[in-house]
């Protein structure tokens, strides 16, 4: 066991040092360490000596209808059993910690919150030549654009976002609406929603983007809107603020915890309020600059180095 413990700690350090955008998973650490893995769901069940990591979005709620376990865990009963065997459960927000306590019945003192970080690659980009290519690709007008990132998954709430755009259209100054992420989902479609609202000439569906183009869009966006209905953390909020995008996000789930006072918070089911927030940000130069400045300050609180140090300290504590 001592050799296994050292191998896992060493492997974990290497994986954490290598990973930037997403937190390392237990499975990756096991593979890196070269440790035999008897079970995907709980590779350490025979020792019961390591932290069992619960991923950032372990469970994803459809807020109107149901609660379902996120796709990384195939068997809810196994996930619950694993979590209850663990000496500690690690999650990425106080909101998720409360959800784990309520849904899994795990005492709050056994749940440890270690926030995600934002990689330094997300930073303001001044690249007129590169941005000119993107403007030509998506026919972005000189008036600029409003940015939405998330895909057509109903949880990301593109429908209410586009309803807000439609209601406020005359006050948005002819700006294009850029929709980043998968345009189609079994329960949603960017284009179908846009057509139903008469916005097919306004929206641009970019698909998934590489990090460089995403940073360009964050950096040049007039406003970034992330009205998700449910998040365990909310990485796009940090990424956008790190690039200098004035941000509007939801007043629900983990998003206020991540955004703090560096974004406008809006009820994600209120299209009228969301539209009013967009108009307010677009019409007030001082507010846009204030949100940019606060965003830079906020993102300095969320670093992968801090997350790695806290994770390493927890492993040392439990493996002592």
Phi and psi in degrees as a GROMACS rama.xvg file:
@    title "Ramachandran Plot"
@    xaxis  label "Phi"
@    yaxis  label "Psi"
@TYPE xy
-62.149  -41.6557  UNK-2
-62.8379  -40.9574  UNK-3
-62.9137  -43.5006  UNK-4
-60.1033  -46.4288  UNK-5
-64.6217  -40.7029  UNK-6
-62.9336  -40.6962  UNK-7
-66.9928  -41.5901  UNK-8
-64.0505  -44.4956  UNK-9
-64.2465  -44.2976  UNK-10
-62.7964  -39.6698  UNK-11
-61.7915  -42.112  UNK-12
-62.4374  -41.5692  UNK-13
-65.7458  -42.7108  UNK-14
-65.4837  -44.4409  UNK-15
-63.2143  -37.4684  UNK-16
-67.291  -31.7354  UNK-17
-82.8373  -33.3916  UNK-18
-78.2928  142.301  UNK-19
-119.795  -58.6268  UNK-20
-82.0454  -41.453  UNK-21
-113.851  145.995  UNK-22
-66.9172  147.143  UNK-23
-64.9809  146.45  UNK-24
-99.7423  159.723  UNK-25
-58.5889  -40.9077  UNK-26
-59.6714  -42.2912  UNK-27
-63.9243  -40.1783  UNK-28
-64.8792  -41.9186  UNK-29
-60.7247  -45.3088  UNK-30
-64.44  -43.5613  UNK-31
-61.2751  -37.5968  UNK-32
-78.3041  -14.4436  UNK-33
71.041  29.3716  UNK-34
-92.3879  139.12  UNK-35
-60.2709  135.349  UNK-36
-116.726  97.4475  UNK-37
-73.731  -22.9385  UNK-38
-150.591  132.236  UNK-39
-61.9582  -41.8531  UNK-40
-73.9425  -35.6724  UNK-41
-147.852  78.4421  UNK-42
-64.5775  -14.3942  UNK-43
-109.228  17.3817  UNK-44
-60.6195  -31.3948  UNK-45
-74.1342  -18.2942  UNK-46
-107.353  -32.551  UNK-47
52.466  34.8545  UNK-48
-116.372  -7.80831  UNK-49
-110.719  156.871  UNK-50
-61.855  132.741  UNK-51
-93.0684  114.493  UNK-52
-82.5925  126.087  UNK-53
-101.113  125.237  UNK-54
-66.2215  164.044  UNK-55
-52.9732  -40.9791  UNK-56
-119.904  63.3521  UNK-57
-59.4855  -40.6925  UNK-58
-133.774  146.114  UNK-59
-124.431  126.011  UNK-60
-101.213  132.991  UNK-61
-85.6386  104.88  UNK-62
-63.7941  -19.8278  UNK-63
-92.0534  -25.1251  UNK-64
-126.719  -45.3507  UNK-65
-156.103  169.327  UNK-66
-118.919  127.993  UNK-67
-136.227  149.347  UNK-68
-74.9486  139.113  UNK-69
-62.3456  153.797  UNK-70
-63.6799  -15.4711  UNK-71
-70.7494  -18.7828  UNK-72
-113.778  114.051  UNK-73
-80.5643  -28.5277  UNK-74
-123.018  106.019  UNK-75
-56.9788  -39.455  UNK-76
-63.2496  -40.3673  UNK-77
-66.3151  -38.9846  UNK-78
-62.6826  -43.7712  UNK-79
-64.6889  -43.1012  UNK-80
-63.0839  -42.5185  UNK-81
-61.4737  -47.6346  UNK-82
-60.7808  -38.0917  UNK-83
-74.6984  -22.4895  UNK-84
-78.1203  -22.8644  UNK-85
-70.3575  143.899  UNK-86
-72.5163  -33.9063  UNK-87
-140.194  148.837  UNK-88
-116.039  125.949  UNK-89
-101.243  130.431  UNK-90
-139.207  174.532  UNK-91
-106.925  2.78339  UNK-92
-156.933  156.881  UNK-93
-63.758  -34.8388  UNK-94
-60.0872  -48.569  UNK-95
-63.2466  -35.7474  UNK-96
-61.4309  -42.4133  UNK-97
-65.272  -38.931  UNK-98
-64.3528  -42.8123  UNK-99
-62.5948  -42.6919  UNK-100
-61.3008  -45.087  UNK-101
-72.2581  -39.7247  UNK-102
-89.1648  -33.6893  UNK-103
-101.154  -12.3646  UNK-104
72.1792  23.3957  UNK-105
-88.3498  128.413  UNK-106
-55.9216  140  UNK-107
-58.4925  -31.7713  UNK-108
-69.1962  -15.0059  UNK-109
-92.8217  -3.25756  UNK-110
-103.666  123.444  UNK-111
-109.647  129.535  UNK-112
-97.5052  121.418  UNK-113
-128.031  109.1  UNK-114
-66.6319  148.431  UNK-115
-64.3838  167.092  UNK-116
-121.071  172.121  UNK-117
-117.856  129.909  UNK-118
-68.9599  151.827  UNK-119
-65.5211  -14.5606  UNK-120
-66.562  -20.2444  UNK-121
-88.524  100.245  UNK-122
-152.64  162.364  UNK-123
-57.7984  134.971  UNK-124
-112.65  127.525  UNK-125
-113.578  94.8652  UNK-126
-144.57  79.8928  UNK-127
-63.5922  -36.8778  UNK-128
-65.6274  -47.0734  UNK-129
-64.7771  -37.846  UNK-130
-69.3469  -32.2648  UNK-131
-61.4853  -37.3228  UNK-132
-62.6373  -43.2107  UNK-133
-69.4538  -37.7514  UNK-134
-60.9813  -41.767  UNK-135
-68.4835  -39.2199  UNK-136
-61.3453  -41.109  UNK-137
-111.69  13.4381  UNK-138
51.8844  50.7742  UNK-139
-78.3114  125.398  UNK-140
-72.4775  167.108  UNK-141
-64.2206  -21.2783  UNK-142
-66.6333  -19.0374  UNK-143
102.266  -161.256  UNK-144
-152.18  156.354  UNK-145
-105.829  135.475  UNK-146
-110.916  133.726  UNK-147
-127.491  133.412  UNK-148
-128.123  131.995  UNK-149
159.521  -26.0263  UNK-150
91.1684  174.073  UNK-151
-86.8949  5.90463  UNK-152
-54.1234  125.368  UNK-153
-54.1116  -28.7193  UNK-154
-60.6943  -31.19  UNK-155
-76.7487  -14.65  UNK-156
73.825  37.6452  UNK-157
-66.3073  -25.7771  UNK-158
-63.2801  -49.5357  UNK-159
-67.4545  -35.886  UNK-160
-58.5757  -47.9283  UNK-161
-70.6507  -31.0087  UNK-162
-61.8025  -41.4402  UNK-163
-63.3982  -41.2686  UNK-164
-61.1849  -46.3909  UNK-165
-61.3039  -40.9014  UNK-166
-69.9558  -28.2556  UNK-167
-107.322  10.2476  UNK-168
-51.9033  -42.9577  UNK-169
-67.84  -15.0165  UNK-170
-106.656  7.28575  UNK-171
-97.8539  4.20643  UNK-172
67.727  26.8478  UNK-173
71.4779  17.8272  UNK-174
-73.2615  145.386  UNK-175
-75.12  155.691  UNK-176
-110.745  109.014  UNK-177
-95.028  122.184  UNK-178
-110.695  109.147  UNK-179
-97.3195  142.689  UNK-180
112.919  179.087  UNK-181
-60.2808  124.227  UNK-182
-76.5718  -18.3103  UNK-183
-124.344  143.832  UNK-184
-145.866  151.462  UNK-185
-53.3181  -27.2167  UNK-186
-115.537  18.9131  UNK-187
-171.147  159.199  UNK-188
-151.122  125.724  UNK-189
-55.8962  -53.569  UNK-190
-68.3364  -40.2414  UNK-191
-62.1146  -42.3032  UNK-192
-65.5467  -44.0186  UNK-193
-59.7085  -44.02  UNK-194
-63.4517  -40.7658  UNK-195
-63.4818  -21.8039  UNK-196
-106.49  4.37943  UNK-197
71.7466  29.199  UNK-198
-110.362  12.7496  UNK-199
-61.6333  -24.6424  UNK-200
-84.0597  -12.5506  UNK-201
-95.9521  -30.6451  UNK-202
-89.8371  150.877  UNK-203
-129.967  119.361  UNK-204
-95.4902  112.379  UNK-205
-89.0194  -15.7217  UNK-206
72.6349  -168.279  UNK-207
-74.8669  146.198  UNK-208
-120.592  153.198  UNK-209
-73.1018  166.915  UNK-210
-62.8337  -37.6514  UNK-211
-62.5047  -47.6181  UNK-212
-68.7438  -36.4563  UNK-213
-62.8168  -42.3238  UNK-214
-62.1757  -38.8932  UNK-215
-61.1241  -45.4332  UNK-216
-66.1874  -43.5395  UNK-217
-56.7984  -41.4496  UNK-218
-71.5796  -30.7614  UNK-219
-103.197  -3.02835  UNK-220
-66.8179  140.207  UNK-221
-68.7412  -36.8369  UNK-222
-158.135  143.59  UNK-223
-107.367  130.055  UNK-224
-120.554  124.133  UNK-225
-132.641  80.5323  UNK-226
-93.5649  42.8384  UNK-227
-59.2487  145.518  UNK-228
-80.0187  -27.6763  UNK-229
-158.136  124.236  UNK-230
-137.24  143.918  UNK-231
-81.835  -25.0647  UNK-232
-143.2  -77.9725  UNK-233
115.782  57.1151  UNK-234
-55.4745  -40.3932  UNK-235
-56.6734  -29.8773  UNK-236
-63.1764  -48.0172  UNK-237
-64.156  -43.4326  UNK-238
-60.6397  -44.7024  UNK-239
-64.7656  -45.9649  UNK-240
-64.755  -35.9733  UNK-241
-63.9498  -27.0489  UNK-242
-91.8993  -2.22324  UNK-243
93.3813  16.244  UNK-244
-82.2678  125.778  UNK-245
-60.4913  131.552  UNK-246
-122.609  138.647  UNK-247
-119.536  130.088  UNK-248
-143.603  -178.118  UNK-249
-78.9315  152.295  UNK-250
-92.6899  17.2063  UNK-251
-123.565  170.905  UNK-252
50.3644  -134.869  UNK-253
-84.9522  -7.3889  UNK-254
-67.3866  -38.5845  UNK-255
-61.6234  -34.4113  UNK-256
-63.8589  -39.2778  UNK-257
-77.7318  -45.6065  UNK-258
-77.4073  -31.5907  UNK-259
58.8024  -135.971  UNK-260
-96.5751  16.4635  UNK-261
-95.3207  5.66517  UNK-262
-144.254  159.031  UNK-263
-81.5228  131.346  UNK-264
-104.886  131.618  UNK-265
-136.766  146.662  UNK-266
-60.2649  117.67  UNK-267
-70.8955  -8.95286  UNK-268
-100.996  5.23464  UNK-269
-110.154  93.8556  UNK-270
-61.7551  -37.5516  UNK-271
-63.9365  -44.389  UNK-272
-66.6523  -37.6465  UNK-273
-65.9021  -42.7148  UNK-274
-62.531  -41.0634  UNK-275
-63.7723  -37.6582  UNK-276
-64.6111  -42.326  UNK-277
-61.9217  -45.713  UNK-278
-61.3624  -40.9678  UNK-279
-61.9352  -47.6482  UNK-280
-64.5149  -43.001  UNK-281
-68.6392  -26.8186  UNK-282
-95.2884  -9.72434  UNK-283
-120.298  101.568  UNK-284
-58.6632  -41.8449  UNK-285
-63.2317  -38.4211  UNK-286
-67.1468  -41.994  UNK-287
-60.0187  -43.2157  UNK-288
-67.3542  -37.8971  UNK-289
-62.4092  -43.3716  UNK-290
-65.3953  -39.0907  UNK-291
-60.5012  -49.2103  UNK-292
-62.9259  -44.7781  UNK-293
-66.7395  -33.6565  UNK-294
-62.9112  -43.4085  UNK-295
-61.2887  -42.6324  UNK-296
-63.8183  -41.5391  UNK-297
-64.9228  -43.6172  UNK-298
-67.2734  -21.3869  UNK-299
-67.3403  -15.8967  UNK-300
-82.0296  -12.0813  UNK-301
-121.235  97.9755  UNK-302
-127.018  149.7  UNK-303
-69.427  -28.1219  UNK-304
-63.3914  -44.006  UNK-305
-63.3822  -43.0051  UNK-306
-62.2179  -41.9974  UNK-307
-65.7842  -41.3747  UNK-308
-63.9007  -42.8673  UNK-309
-67.5249  -38.2026  UNK-310
-65.7157  -45.042  UNK-311
-61.1683  -41.9424  UNK-312
-63.1248  -38.3261  UNK-313
-67.9501  -42.2727  UNK-314
-60.2444  -44.9741  UNK-315
-61.6453  -41.2384  UNK-316
-61.1227  -45.5233  UNK-317
-81.0038  -20.1179  UNK-318
-96.9984  0.117861  UNK-319
